[in-house]
Amino acid sequence: MKVDVGVLGPLGTYTHQAAHEYFQASAIYNERQTIAATLESLETLDYAVVPRENSIFGSVVETFDGLRVLKQGLIQGEVVLKIQHCLVVKKGAKISDIDCVISHEQALGQCRRFISEHLPSATTSKTTSTAAAAETVSKLQKLNVAAICSKICITMFEDLEILVDGIQDEDINYTRFFILGKDSEGRPPFKSLRPTHALIRVTPSKMCFDLAELLKIVDLSVKRIDRRPAPASDPFLDIYFLEVVSSPHNPSEWPEQVSHSILRIRNNGHFAESIGLW
Ligand SMILES: O=C(O)C(=O)Cc1ccccc1
């Protein structure tokens, strides 16, 4: 039986491609309009895939904002995808016709140099996804808007063509995606028999918070720290996401090591939980 996977739509986004790389033909891909809605789809679907960070433009803010309030499921895997962006236009449009470039903010951020060198007077406008940008250009009756998206999008929308291929600021451009899942009881269906990563979400107590102290208490190898404002809290009280990895010398008992670390954080008065183990 196929599993139901929530992805950022419409079909043709990089998130859809990353999900396909992980699940191949064993899944039904359910389009959601935003990253927030993709994470919320875990309330009804088996899995969801969201972009985590990009090697040029960094962390995906909308994903971490959604992870602040994640109600169902846990991160149980990751996929790394090489990203090659195209400037896509309505068939027949020339670069001199373009006065507006639209895409997901990550794609606009990964192509800043191309835009400033080749389309210096064009305005930019954010869309909910790269494929949504392609869809918008396809629906327009005018030739002045270009989308930044994957070359797959021109197979989805017949009246589009690629004007320039490979417009990202660096050739080496990768995005990491998180695979989140749950079983029918809402528990994560751990695929990974030997997990090596975890994501710990920490809401520090208001009193005397010191990041260096927190890292000492965590006492695991911390590979990444992301930080977003805590919703409906005191001003500048933040939620921290600590991506921790097991030591290559001691990978066994990793889930226990993570649990102990979380207990230490809680014993120091902070709120902490694991939202991923993979
Ligand atoms: O909009 C998309 O296609 C996404 O999946 C988000 C994104 C955008 C740019 C690079 C990687 C992921």
The ligand as an SDF file (V2000), in Angstrom:
LIG
                    3D

 12 12  0  0  0  0  0  0  0  0999 V2000
    9.6950   26.3560   -3.9210 O   0  0  0  0  0  0  0  0  0  0  0  0
   10.2070   25.2090   -3.9910 C   0  0  0  0  0  0  0  0  0  0  0  0
   10.3700   24.5980   -5.0590 O   0  0  0  0  0  0  0  0  0  0  0  0
   10.6740   24.5820   -2.7530 C   0  0  0  0  0  0  0  0  0  0  0  0
   10.6090   23.3950   -2.6260 O   0  0  0  0  0  0  0  0  0  0  0  0
   11.3800   25.4690   -1.7710 C   0  0  0  0  0  0  0  0  0  0  0  0
   12.7750   25.6140   -2.2590 C   0  0  0  0  0  0  0  0  0  0  0  0
   13.1000   26.6960   -3.0660 C   0  0  0  0  0  0  0  0  0  0  0  0
   14.4040   26.8090   -3.5600 C   0  0  0  0  0  0  0  0  0  0  0  0
   15.3520   25.8430   -3.2750 C   0  0  0  0  0  0  0  0  0  0  0  0
   15.0060   24.7770   -2.4820 C   0  0  0  0  0  0  0  0  0  0  0  0
   13.7160   24.6530   -1.9670 C   0  0  0  0  0  0  0  0  0  0  0  0
  1  2  2  0
  2  3  1  0
  2  4  1  0
  4  5  2  0
  4  6  1  0
  6  7  1  0
  7  8  1  0
  7 12  2  0
  8  9  2  0
  9 10  1  0
 10 11  2  0
 11 12  1  0
M  END
$$$$
